[in-house]
Amino acid sequence: MPLVIAMDGPSGSGKSSASKGVARALGLRYLDTGAMYRAVTWWMLREGVPVRDAAAVAARAGEPVIESGTDPGAPSIAVDGTDVSGPIRTREVTNAVSAVSSVPEVRARLVALQREIIGTGGIVVEGRDIGTVVVPDAPVKVYLTASEEVRAQRRARDLATDPAASVTLTQAEQARRDRLDSTRTTSPLTRADGAHEIDSTEMGLGEVIEAVVRLAKETQT
């Protein structure tokens, strides 16, 4: 199939920055599937849906209109025509997204939308089930990880405007989310068969991008 790079891994591993960098380096489109789940979560919270009530979430999973931009230089995510790139990154959404994304009806709808966007390829797709569920036959599959401490430090920097987002608290919330995402029944976070594991703990962003670009070029030769 045409080039599709599936980039999976836990939060804070550097998936977003690496995926965008790889897409720019290879002239590919970019899709952040995590942002799509966050967008649905943001909508559920705004609508007052009890996000830990799977039946309530499932009942309204088809309502929000999700639009994902695929320009790696200016990625975007909108709900019902409203740009939510900022609001979906709050701790409130982060701590609720695992509950919402575990609902089968939510996953089924978004996976279908993701496959539609991926289309004929030419794209870097990041998430937690890309190589296992969304595009299991992707020519390049990467599982990007890092130590818990380093991942927590990165996430805390992302949440720098939130005074409560200490590294210690972020690490605890991150561990809880990883546990939920790795043990959920539908599309759990796991390393896909044939995926190349990259530990970014001691690596700079440029090194990670270079490693993935090299894998992609080797696949195409």
Secondary structure, DSSP 8 states (H G I E B T S, - for coil): ---EEEEE--TTSSHHHHHHHHHHHHT-EEEEHHHHHHHHHHHHHHTT--TT-HHHHHHHTTSS-EEE---TTS--EEETTEE-TTGGGSHHHHHHHHHHHTSHHHHHHHHHHHHHHHTT--EEEEESSIIIII-TT-SEEEEEE--HHHHHHHHHHHTTT-TT--HHHHHHHHHHHHHHHHH-SSS-----TT-EEEE-TT--HHHHHHHHHHHHHHHH-
